[in-house]
């Protein structure tokens, strides 16, 4: 990605919650979660968060073109605590997606192992021999003749998981610059948004649910 290809949005930081251990923000589409290689890719969400919360530490990522709820730790303890929750799949994430075409059926589960497609990285693909387990539950919210609005619950956290799983279902996410093609790609942004994140607070373990409604 060259500098001219990366024009991150300049929206002000949207803080959903902050306390002594965590800060939760609503990431805009088109902004990297962490810096890329090179000065032209230095503008990213963690840098913007650290401008307000200097001790902020990374816990998880969202793809550049995905928007929605992201949590950052403010202490090493919180980073360890939250990192373990993601690793052990104690967190629950819900995404909203608009996908190409009319999805048949109302709900289902996709269980297809994924790994990086080395000649075409960072793209991922289904690989039954070398792939890591990847599981996504999906449910149709509403559909028209040309597209379907879906709620997606990833059970695992593989790179590009939802994007590849929707492609394998035959319904790529609208506006996806990597996996959609033709008219399905011709949208102002990728129609994938992390709407809710449930986790246990690092200080005491109480359950919290953070929400940012989909902007599309």
ChimeraX commands (.cxc) that place a marker at each C-alpha (Angstrom):
marker #1 position 0.00,0.00,0.00 radius 0.5
marker #1 position 1.58,3.26,-1.08 radius 0.5
marker #1 position 1.13,6.58,0.64 radius 0.5
marker #1 position -1.29,7.81,-2.01 radius 0.5
marker #1 position -3.49,4.75,-1.38 radius 0.5
marker #1 position -3.84,5.47,2.33 radius 0.5
marker #1 position -6.03,8.45,3.09 radius 0.5
marker #1 position -7.37,7.75,6.59 radius 0.5
marker #1 position -10.51,9.55,7.73 radius 0.5
marker #1 position -9.96,12.55,9.98 radius 0.5
marker #1 position -13.03,11.96,12.16 radius 0.5
marker #1 position -12.55,12.92,15.80 radius 0.5
marker #1 position -11.90,10.04,18.20 radius 0.5
marker #1 position -15.18,8.54,19.47 radius 0.5
marker #1 position -14.70,7.26,23.02 radius 0.5
marker #1 position -17.43,4.86,24.17 radius 0.5
marker #1 position -15.99,4.21,27.65 radius 0.5
marker #1 position -12.87,4.91,29.67 radius 0.5
marker #1 position -11.74,4.20,33.22 radius 0.5
marker #1 position -8.51,3.41,35.08 radius 0.5
marker #1 position -7.90,0.12,33.20 radius 0.5
marker #1 position -9.48,0.28,29.74 radius 0.5
marker #1 position -10.61,2.63,26.99 radius 0.5
marker #1 position -13.19,1.57,24.39 radius 0.5
marker #1 position -13.50,3.45,21.11 radius 0.5
marker #1 position -15.48,3.33,17.88 radius 0.5
marker #1 position -12.94,2.83,15.09 radius 0.5
marker #1 position -13.76,4.51,11.76 radius 0.5
marker #1 position -13.50,2.56,8.51 radius 0.5
marker #1 position -10.34,3.25,6.53 radius 0.5
marker #1 position -8.03,3.73,9.53 radius 0.5
marker #1 position -5.31,1.22,10.40 radius 0.5
marker #1 position -5.47,-0.21,13.93 radius 0.5
marker #1 position -1.67,-0.10,14.26 radius 0.5
marker #1 position 1.01,1.61,12.17 radius 0.5
marker #1 position 2.13,0.03,8.91 radius 0.5
marker #1 position 5.67,0.02,7.56 radius 0.5
marker #1 position 6.80,3.50,6.57 radius 0.5
marker #1 position 6.05,7.05,7.67 radius 0.5
marker #1 position 3.04,7.32,5.32 radius 0.5
marker #1 position 1.32,4.53,7.30 radius 0.5
marker #1 position 2.00,5.97,10.76 radius 0.5
marker #1 position -1.47,7.46,11.28 radius 0.5
marker #1 position -3.47,4.76,13.05 radius 0.5
marker #1 position -6.02,4.24,15.77 radius 0.5
marker #1 position -3.59,3.34,18.56 radius 0.5
marker #1 position -1.57,6.51,17.87 radius 0.5
marker #1 position -4.73,8.62,18.08 radius 0.5
marker #1 position -5.78,6.86,21.29 radius 0.5
marker #1 position -2.31,7.33,22.80 radius 0.5
marker #1 position -2.50,11.06,22.07 radius 0.5
marker #1 position -5.34,11.17,24.63 radius 0.5
marker #1 position -4.40,8.15,26.79 radius 0.5
marker #1 position -0.58,7.92,26.68 radius 0.5
marker #1 position -0.43,4.50,28.42 radius 0.5
marker #1 position -2.81,2.78,25.95 radius 0.5
marker #1 position -1.74,-0.73,24.90 radius 0.5
marker #1 position -2.94,-2.93,22.06 radius 0.5
marker #1 position -5.20,-5.91,22.85 radius 0.5
marker #1 position -6.74,-6.84,19.47 radius 0.5
marker #1 position -7.14,-5.40,15.99 radius 0.5
marker #1 position -9.77,-4.63,13.40 radius 0.5
marker #1 position -8.96,-4.60,9.68 radius 0.5
marker #1 position -8.32,-1.17,8.19 radius 0.5
marker #1 position -11.63,-1.21,6.30 radius 0.5
marker #1 position -13.73,-2.49,9.23 radius 0.5
marker #1 position -15.32,-0.04,11.66 radius 0.5
marker #1 position -16.62,-0.50,15.18 radius 0.5
marker #1 position -15.90,-1.32,18.81 radius 0.5
marker #1 position -12.28,-1.76,19.88 radius 0.5
marker #1 position -10.85,-1.98,23.41 radius 0.5
marker #1 position -7.39,-0.82,24.50 radius 0.5
marker #1 position -5.73,-1.57,27.83 radius 0.5
marker #1 position -4.37,1.28,29.94 radius 0.5
marker #1 position -2.14,-0.88,32.16 radius 0.5
marker #1 position 0.04,-3.99,31.58 radius 0.5
marker #1 position -2.30,-5.89,33.94 radius 0.5
marker #1 position -5.32,-4.98,31.82 radius 0.5
marker #1 position -3.47,-5.93,28.63 radius 0.5
marker #1 position -2.66,-9.39,30.03 radius 0.5
marker #1 position -6.16,-9.89,31.41 radius 0.5
marker #1 position -7.91,-8.87,28.16 radius 0.5
marker #1 position -5.38,-10.70,25.98 radius 0.5
marker #1 position -6.17,-13.93,27.81 radius 0.5
marker #1 position -9.91,-13.36,27.34 radius 0.5
marker #1 position -9.46,-13.00,23.58 radius 0.5
marker #1 position -7.11,-15.99,23.45 radius 0.5
marker #1 position -9.48,-18.25,25.40 radius 0.5
marker #1 position -12.50,-16.90,23.50 radius 0.5
marker #1 position -14.22,-15.52,26.59 radius 0.5
marker #1 position -15.02,-12.33,24.71 radius 0.5
marker #1 position -18.10,-12.18,22.48 radius 0.5
marker #1 position -18.12,-10.11,19.31 radius 0.5
marker #1 position -21.07,-9.29,17.08 radius 0.5
marker #1 position -20.64,-7.79,13.62 radius 0.5
marker #1 position -23.14,-6.37,11.16 radius 0.5
marker #1 position -22.44,-6.92,7.46 radius 0.5
marker #1 position -24.14,-6.15,4.19 radius 0.5
marker #1 position -23.34,-8.88,1.70 radius 0.5
marker #1 position -23.84,-9.40,-2.03 radius 0.5
marker #1 position -26.92,-11.30,-3.19 radius 0.5
marker #1 position -29.83,-12.97,-1.46 radius 0.5
marker #1 position -28.68,-15.41,1.24 radius 0.5
marker #1 position -30.82,-18.53,1.44 radius 0.5
marker #1 position -31.73,-19.81,4.91 radius 0.5
marker #1 position -32.02,-17.76,8.07 radius 0.5
marker #1 position -29.00,-18.88,10.07 radius 0.5
marker #1 position -26.03,-21.19,9.97 radius 0.5
marker #1 position -22.44,-21.88,10.95 radius 0.5
marker #1 position -19.38,-21.76,8.71 radius 0.5
marker #1 position -16.51,-24.01,9.80 radius 0.5
marker #1 position -13.65,-23.59,7.33 radius 0.5
marker #1 position -9.96,-23.50,8.34 radius 0.5
marker #1 position -7.99,-20.47,7.16 radius 0.5
marker #1 position -4.37,-19.56,6.53 radius 0.5
marker #1 position -2.46,-16.87,4.69 radius 0.5
marker #1 position -2.36,-17.16,0.89 radius 0.5
marker #1 position 1.42,-16.64,0.70 radius 0.5
marker #1 position 1.78,-15.58,-2.97 radius 0.5
marker #1 position -1.07,-13.09,-2.44 radius 0.5
marker #1 position -0.58,-12.01,1.17 radius 0.5
marker #1 position -2.15,-10.43,3.15 radius 0.5
marker #1 position -5.05,-12.37,1.60 radius 0.5
marker #1 position -6.26,-15.47,3.44 radius 0.5
marker #1 position -7.84,-18.59,2.01 radius 0.5
marker #1 position -9.40,-21.90,3.05 radius 0.5
marker #1 position -6.72,-24.54,3.57 radius 0.5
marker #1 position -7.75,-27.94,4.93 radius 0.5
marker #1 position -4.14,-29.08,5.46 radius 0.5
marker #1 position -2.41,-26.03,6.92 radius 0.5
marker #1 position -5.29,-23.80,8.00 radius 0.5
marker #1 position -6.20,-22.95,11.58 radius 0.5
marker #1 position -9.76,-23.61,12.76 radius 0.5
marker #1 position -12.14,-20.76,11.94 radius 0.5
marker #1 position -15.83,-20.79,12.91 radius 0.5
marker #1 position -18.48,-18.15,12.25 radius 0.5
marker #1 position -22.15,-18.19,13.23 radius 0.5
marker #1 position -24.41,-16.11,10.98 radius 0.5
marker #1 position -28.00,-14.93,11.02 radius 0.5
marker #1 position -29.99,-13.03,8.41 radius 0.5
marker #1 position -31.42,-9.73,9.66 radius 0.5
marker #1 position -33.16,-8.77,6.41 radius 0.5
marker #1 position -32.76,-9.33,2.69 radius 0.5
marker #1 position -33.67,-7.79,-0.63 radius 0.5
marker #1 position -33.28,-9.18,-4.14 radius 0.5
marker #1 position -29.74,-7.82,-4.42 radius 0.5
marker #1 position -28.23,-7.88,-0.91 radius 0.5
marker #1 position -28.59,-9.33,2.59 radius 0.5
marker #1 position -27.99,-7.72,5.97 radius 0.5
marker #1 position -26.43,-10.21,8.37 radius 0.5
marker #1 position -25.36,-10.52,11.98 radius 0.5
marker #1 position -22.05,-12.39,12.31 radius 0.5
marker #1 position -20.61,-13.94,15.48 radius 0.5
marker #1 position -17.05,-15.17,15.04 radius 0.5
marker #1 position -16.19,-18.00,17.42 radius 0.5
marker #1 position -12.52,-17.68,16.48 radius 0.5
marker #1 position -10.44,-14.62,15.62 radius 0.5
marker #1 position -8.59,-15.43,12.41 radius 0.5
marker #1 position -7.34,-12.71,10.09 radius 0.5
marker #1 position -9.99,-11.77,7.50 radius 0.5
marker #1 position -12.19,-14.56,8.88 radius 0.5
marker #1 position -15.58,-12.96,8.27 radius 0.5
marker #1 position -14.53,-11.67,4.87 radius 0.5
marker #1 position -13.34,-15.07,3.60 radius 0.5
marker #1 position -16.22,-16.98,5.18 radius 0.5
marker #1 position -18.79,-14.72,3.50 radius 0.5
marker #1 position -16.96,-15.15,0.19 radius 0.5
marker #1 position -17.05,-18.95,0.64 radius 0.5
marker #1 position -20.77,-18.71,1.39 radius 0.5
marker #1 position -21.08,-17.13,-2.05 radius 0.5
marker #1 position -21.95,-13.70,-0.69 radius 0.5
marker #1 position -18.90,-11.42,-0.38 radius 0.5
marker #1 position -19.14,-8.38,1.89 radius 0.5
marker #1 position -20.09,-5.31,-0.12 radius 0.5
marker #1 position -17.19,-2.95,-0.77 radius 0.5
marker #1 position -14.52,-5.46,0.28 radius 0.5
marker #1 position -11.38,-4.36,-1.61 radius 0.5
marker #1 position -9.77,-7.82,-1.36 radius 0.5
marker #1 position -12.53,-10.40,-1.74 radius 0.5
marker #1 position -15.41,-8.70,-3.57 radius 0.5
marker #1 position -15.36,-8.16,-7.33 radius 0.5
marker #1 position -17.38,-6.33,-9.95 radius 0.5
marker #1 position -20.46,-4.50,-8.73 radius 0.5
marker #1 position -20.11,-6.01,-5.24 radius 0.5
marker #1 position -16.88,-4.08,-4.80 radius 0.5
marker #1 position -18.21,-0.73,-5.99 radius 0.5
marker #1 position -19.19,0.77,-2.62 radius 0.5
marker #1 position -17.78,3.77,-0.70 radius 0.5
marker #1 position -16.55,1.52,2.12 radius 0.5
marker #1 position -16.51,-2.10,3.21 radius 0.5
marker #1 position -19.87,-2.89,4.79 radius 0.5
marker #1 position -18.54,-4.65,7.90 radius 0.5
marker #1 position -18.91,-3.18,11.39 radius 0.5
marker #1 position -18.06,-4.53,14.85 radius 0.5
marker #1 position -21.27,-3.62,16.64 radius 0.5
marker #1 position -20.87,-5.15,20.11 radius 0.5
marker #1 position -18.04,-6.43,22.28 radius 0.5
marker #1 position -18.63,-8.28,25.54 radius 0.5
marker #1 position -15.78,-8.76,27.98 radius 0.5
marker #1 position -14.92,-9.02,31.66 radius 0.5
marker #1 position -13.41,-5.95,33.26 radius 0.5
marker #1 position -9.74,-6.46,34.27 radius 0.5
marker #1 position -10.49,-4.96,37.68 radius 0.5
marker #1 position -12.89,-7.40,39.34 radius 0.5
marker #1 position -14.10,-9.40,36.36 radius 0.5
marker #1 position -17.54,-7.83,35.98 radius 0.5
marker #1 position -19.14,-8.35,32.59 radius 0.5
marker #1 position -19.45,-5.35,30.27 radius 0.5
marker #1 position -21.08,-4.95,26.88 radius 0.5
marker #1 position -20.06,-2.09,24.60 radius 0.5
marker #1 position -22.07,-1.13,21.51 radius 0.5
marker #1 position -21.65,1.16,18.52 radius 0.5
marker #1 position -24.53,0.98,16.02 radius 0.5
marker #1 position -23.59,0.28,12.41 radius 0.5
marker #1 position -23.30,3.47,10.35 radius 0.5
marker #1 position -24.78,1.80,7.25 radius 0.5
marker link #1:1,2 radius 0.2
marker link #1:2,3 radius 0.2
marker link #1:3,4 radius 0.2
marker link #1:4,5 radius 0.2
marker link #1:5,6 radius 0.2
marker link #1:6,7 radius 0.2
marker link #1:7,8 radius 0.2
marker link #1:8,9 radius 0.2
marker link #1:9,10 radius 0.2
marker link #1:10,11 radius 0.2
marker link #1:11,12 radius 0.2
marker link #1:12,13 radius 0.2
marker link #1:13,14 radius 0.2
marker link #1:14,15 radius 0.2
marker link #1:15,16 radius 0.2
marker link #1:16,17 radius 0.2
marker link #1:17,18 radius 0.2
marker link #1:18,19 radius 0.2
marker link #1:19,20 radius 0.2
marker link #1:20,21 radius 0.2
marker link #1:21,22 radius 0.2
marker link #1:22,23 radius 0.2
marker link #1:23,24 radius 0.2
marker link #1:24,25 radius 0.2
marker link #1:25,26 radius 0.2
marker link #1:26,27 radius 0.2
marker link #1:27,28 radius 0.2
marker link #1:28,29 radius 0.2
marker link #1:29,30 radius 0.2
marker link #1:30,31 radius 0.2
marker link #1:31,32 radius 0.2
marker link #1:32,33 radius 0.2
marker link #1:33,34 radius 0.2
marker link #1:34,35 radius 0.2
marker link #1:35,36 radius 0.2
marker link #1:36,37 radius 0.2
marker link #1:37,38 radius 0.2
marker link #1:38,39 radius 0.2
marker link #1:39,40 radius 0.2
marker link #1:40,41 radius 0.2
marker link #1:41,42 radius 0.2
marker link #1:42,43 radius 0.2
marker link #1:43,44 radius 0.2
marker link #1:44,45 radius 0.2
marker link #1:45,46 radius 0.2
marker link #1:46,47 radius 0.2
marker link #1:47,48 radius 0.2
marker link #1:48,49 radius 0.2
marker link #1:49,50 radius 0.2
marker link #1:50,51 radius 0.2
marker link #1:51,52 radius 0.2
marker link #1:52,53 radius 0.2
marker link #1:53,54 radius 0.2
marker link #1:54,55 radius 0.2
marker link #1:55,56 radius 0.2
marker link #1:56,57 radius 0.2
marker link #1:57,58 radius 0.2
marker link #1:58,59 radius 0.2
marker link #1:59,60 radius 0.2
marker link #1:60,61 radius 0.2
marker link #1:61,62 radius 0.2
marker link #1:62,63 radius 0.2
marker link #1:63,64 radius 0.2
marker link #1:64,65 radius 0.2
marker link #1:65,66 radius 0.2
marker link #1:66,67 radius 0.2
marker link #1:67,68 radius 0.2
marker link #1:68,69 radius 0.2
marker link #1:69,70 radius 0.2
marker link #1:70,71 radius 0.2
marker link #1:71,72 radius 0.2
marker link #1:72,73 radius 0.2
marker link #1:73,74 radius 0.2
marker link #1:74,75 radius 0.2
marker link #1:75,76 radius 0.2
marker link #1:76,77 radius 0.2
marker link #1:77,78 radius 0.2
marker link #1:78,79 radius 0.2
marker link #1:79,80 radius 0.2
marker link #1:80,81 radius 0.2
marker link #1:81,82 radius 0.2
marker link #1:82,83 radius 0.2
marker link #1:83,84 radius 0.2
marker link #1:84,85 radius 0.2
marker link #1:85,86 radius 0.2
marker link #1:86,87 radius 0.2
marker link #1:87,88 radius 0.2
marker link #1:88,89 radius 0.2
marker link #1:89,90 radius 0.2
marker link #1:90,91 radius 0.2
marker link #1:91,92 radius 0.2
marker link #1:92,93 radius 0.2
marker link #1:93,94 radius 0.2
marker link #1:94,95 radius 0.2
marker link #1:95,96 radius 0.2
marker link #1:96,97 radius 0.2
marker link #1:97,98 radius 0.2
marker link #1:98,99 radius 0.2
marker link #1:99,100 radius 0.2
marker link #1:100,101 radius 0.2
marker link #1:101,102 radius 0.2
marker link #1:102,103 radius 0.2
marker link #1:103,104 radius 0.2
marker link #1:104,105 radius 0.2
marker link #1:105,106 radius 0.2
marker link #1:106,107 radius 0.2
marker link #1:107,108 radius 0.2
marker link #1:108,109 radius 0.2
marker link #1:109,110 radius 0.2
marker link #1:110,111 radius 0.2
marker link #1:111,112 radius 0.2
marker link #1:112,113 radius 0.2
marker link #1:113,114 radius 0.2
marker link #1:114,115 radius 0.2
marker link #1:115,116 radius 0.2
marker link #1:116,117 radius 0.2
marker link #1:117,118 radius 0.2
marker link #1:118,119 radius 0.2
marker link #1:119,120 radius 0.2
marker link #1:120,121 radius 0.2
marker link #1:121,122 radius 0.2
marker link #1:122,123 radius 0.2
marker link #1:123,124 radius 0.2
marker link #1:124,125 radius 0.2
marker link #1:125,126 radius 0.2
marker link #1:126,127 radius 0.2
marker link #1:127,128 radius 0.2
marker link #1:128,129 radius 0.2
marker link #1:129,130 radius 0.2
marker link #1:130,131 radius 0.2
marker link #1:131,132 radius 0.2
marker link #1:132,133 radius 0.2
marker link #1:133,134 radius 0.2
marker link #1:134,135 radius 0.2
marker link #1:135,136 radius 0.2
marker link #1:136,137 radius 0.2
marker link #1:137,138 radius 0.2
marker link #1:138,139 radius 0.2
marker link #1:139,140 radius 0.2
marker link #1:140,141 radius 0.2
marker link #1:141,142 radius 0.2
marker link #1:142,143 radius 0.2
marker link #1:143,144 radius 0.2
marker link #1:144,145 radius 0.2
marker link #1:145,146 radius 0.2
marker link #1:146,147 radius 0.2
marker link #1:147,148 radius 0.2
marker link #1:148,149 radius 0.2
marker link #1:149,150 radius 0.2
marker link #1:150,151 radius 0.2
marker link #1:151,152 radius 0.2
marker link #1:152,153 radius 0.2
marker link #1:153,154 radius 0.2
marker link #1:154,155 radius 0.2
marker link #1:155,156 radius 0.2
marker link #1:156,157 radius 0.2
marker link #1:157,158 radius 0.2
marker link #1:158,159 radius 0.2
marker link #1:159,160 radius 0.2
marker link #1:160,161 radius 0.2
marker link #1:161,162 radius 0.2
marker link #1:162,163 radius 0.2
marker link #1:163,164 radius 0.2
marker link #1:164,165 radius 0.2
marker link #1:165,166 radius 0.2
marker link #1:166,167 radius 0.2
marker link #1:167,168 radius 0.2
marker link #1:168,169 radius 0.2
marker link #1:169,170 radius 0.2
marker link #1:170,171 radius 0.2
marker link #1:171,172 radius 0.2
marker link #1:172,173 radius 0.2
marker link #1:173,174 radius 0.2
marker link #1:174,175 radius 0.2
marker link #1:175,176 radius 0.2
marker link #1:176,177 radius 0.2
marker link #1:177,178 radius 0.2
marker link #1:178,179 radius 0.2
marker link #1:179,180 radius 0.2
marker link #1:180,181 radius 0.2
marker link #1:181,182 radius 0.2
marker link #1:182,183 radius 0.2
marker link #1:183,184 radius 0.2
marker link #1:184,185 radius 0.2
marker link #1:185,186 radius 0.2
marker link #1:186,187 radius 0.2
marker link #1:187,188 radius 0.2
marker link #1:188,189 radius 0.2
marker link #1:189,190 radius 0.2
marker link #1:190,191 radius 0.2
marker link #1:191,192 radius 0.2
marker link #1:192,193 radius 0.2
marker link #1:193,194 radius 0.2
marker link #1:194,195 radius 0.2
marker link #1:195,196 radius 0.2
marker link #1:196,197 radius 0.2
marker link #1:197,198 radius 0.2
marker link #1:198,199 radius 0.2
marker link #1:199,200 radius 0.2
marker link #1:200,201 radius 0.2
marker link #1:201,202 radius 0.2
marker link #1:202,203 radius 0.2
marker link #1:203,204 radius 0.2
marker link #1:204,205 radius 0.2
marker link #1:205,206 radius 0.2
marker link #1:206,207 radius 0.2
marker link #1:207,208 radius 0.2
marker link #1:208,209 radius 0.2
marker link #1:209,210 radius 0.2
marker link #1:210,211 radius 0.2
marker link #1:211,212 radius 0.2
marker link #1:212,213 radius 0.2
marker link #1:213,214 radius 0.2
marker link #1:214,215 radius 0.2
marker link #1:215,216 radius 0.2
view
